Amino acid sequence: MAINRASIAKELLPGLNAVFGIEYGEVENQYKDLFEVENSDRAFEEEVLFTGFGTAPVKGEGASISYDNAQESYTARYVNETIALAFAITEEAMEDNLYDTFAKLRAKGLARSMANTKQVKAADIFNNGFNTATTYAGGDGQPLFSASHPTVGDGNQSNDLSDADLSFSSLEAAITTIQKIKDDRGILVGGAPMSVHVAADNWATANAVLNSAYRPASGESGAIGSAVTNPSGWNDVNSIQSMSMLPKGVFVNRRFTDTDAWFIRTNVPNGAKMFNRTPLQTKMEPDFDTGNLRFKARERYSFGWSDWRGYFGNSG
């Protein structure tokens, strides 16, 4: 249905000072902190895990050499979706509108809607990262964060951290776990944490844990002048901060829906990805029969993940 004069009655009369509600500030492209972005030229993209070889054994004198088999494992598929939205304005509404910002404001609103969809779809990869429904399973049949990621030669592996709210202790444990990441054949991959990602509700805690010069206090003091009780750790150096264990720091994502969940991005490549199939395109054209002016926005892309080792998650 086209926007008609009844829908914009105030914009047809003199004396209107402002039309507001679309001029809000933009939330930055927070998906870029979480995803590798690549271009696509087909309906879908596939990435396959190559498992490599196991640890080389000792060869005895005069004995035959051992042979190993490197193979393909699971395949991650990214299906590019089409995202589109449009609106139309009657010819009369355009003619009788007294303010030059009419079409401009609505076009900006269209752009905001398109941008919001992209941000929500990106965050949903993590919002549903612990969901065991098959809808959210990756190429290995498991959700992004799971204690049961299958491998071809090292049993099940995990990137689902023990449930705990963000704290120095829980982050310290996570960093230790990440340094022990192995490939499908049980060989260490040189994993290292790079950044921590939290919901807006957790920004202050994340900043205190990462950026305090000393380990955040775990005890409480008594009344003024009384002895301090449980002073454990108050003056210990914050090893996470002093050793730059998370060199890229903290990122806040306002579209994370679980207020106490938190995620660590590692240095393992080919983790979560976004494929751009068709960049954002806008069109404006009149309809011959009705005279309505139509505005349209359209783009194609996909979000997903290939190697779960790129991220470790804690549901809090």
FENHUZI-V433959 format. One record per pair of residues at least 24 apart in sequence whose ideal C-beta (glycine too) atoms are under 7 Angstrom apart, sorted by the first residue. I is the first residue (numbers start at 1). J is the second residue. Records with the same first field share a line. If there is no record, write none. Layout:
I = J + J
This chain:
2 = 88 + 89 + 90 + 292
3 = 87 + 88 + 89 + 90 + 93
4 = 90 + 93
5 = 90 + 92 + 93 + 96
8 = 93 + 97
11 = 97 + 98 + 99 + 102
12 = 96 + 97 + 98
14 = 98
16 = 99
19 = 101 + 105
22 = 105 + 108 + 109 + 112
27 = 119 + 254
30 = 119 + 253 + 254
31 = 118 + 119 + 122 + 274
33 = 197 + 251
34 = 122 + 197 + 265 + 272
35 = 122 + 272 + 273 + 274 + 303
36 = 273
37 = 274 + 276
38 = 273 + 275
39 = 276
40 = 80 + 275 + 276 + 277
43 = 80
44 = 77 + 78 + 79 + 80
45 = 78 + 275
46 = 75 + 76 + 77
47 = 76 + 270 + 306
48 = 72 + 75
49 = 73 + 74 + 307
51 = 152 + 184 + 185
52 = 183 + 185
53 = 185
54 = 153 + 185 + 186
55 = 187
71 = 152
73 = 152 + 184
74 = 139 + 140
75 = 139
76 = 138 + 139 + 304 + 305 + 306
77 = 139
78 = 273 + 275 + 302 + 304
79 = 302
80 = 275 + 277 + 300 + 301 + 302
81 = 300 + 301 + 302
82 = 298 + 300
83 = 114 + 117 + 299
84 = 296 + 297 + 298
85 = 110 + 113 + 114 + 297
86 = 294 + 295 + 296
87 = 295
88 = 292 + 293 + 294
89 = 292 + 293
90 = 292
91 = 291 + 292
94 = 293
106 = 295
107 = 295
110 = 295 + 297
111 = 297
114 = 280 + 297 + 299
119 = 255
120 = 255
121 = 303
122 = 274 + 303
123 = 253 + 255 + 256
125 = 272 + 303 + 304 + 305
126 = 256 + 263
127 = 256 + 257 + 258
129 = 313
130 = 313 + 315
138 = 305 + 308
144 = 305 + 308 + 311
145 = 313
149 = 308
151 = 184
152 = 184
153 = 184 + 185 + 186
154 = 182 + 184 + 185 + 186
157 = 182
159 = 308 + 309 + 311 + 312 + 313
160 = 313
161 = 312 + 313 + 314
163 = 314 + 315 + 316
164 = 314
165 = 260 + 316
166 = 198 + 202 + 205 + 206 + 209 + 262
167 = 209
168 = 209 + 215 + 216
170 = 314
171 = 209 + 240
172 = 240
174 = 264 + 312 + 314
175 = 240 + 245
177 = 312
178 = 264 + 266 + 312
181 = 268 + 309
189 = 268 + 309
191 = 266 + 267 + 268 + 309
192 = 266 + 267
193 = 245 + 246 + 264 + 266
194 = 246 + 247 + 248 + 265 + 266 + 267
195 = 246 + 248 + 249 + 251 + 265
196 = 246 + 250 + 262 + 264
197 = 251 + 253 + 262 + 263 + 265
198 = 250 + 252 + 262
199 = 253 + 256 + 258 + 259 + 261
200 = 252 + 254
201 = 259
202 = 259 + 260 + 262
203 = 252
206 = 250
207 = 250
209 = 240
210 = 240 + 241 + 246 + 249 + 250
211 = 241
212 = 238 + 241
213 = 238 + 241
214 = 238
258 = 315 + 316
260 = 316
261 = 313 + 314 + 315 + 316
262 = 314 + 316
263 = 311 + 313
264 = 311 + 312
265 = 310 + 311
266 = 309 + 310 + 311 + 312
268 = 307 + 309 + 310
270 = 306 + 307 + 310
271 = 305 + 306 + 307 + 310 + 311
272 = 305 + 310 + 311
273 = 304 + 305 + 306
274 = 301 + 303
275 = 301 + 302
276 = 301
277 = 301
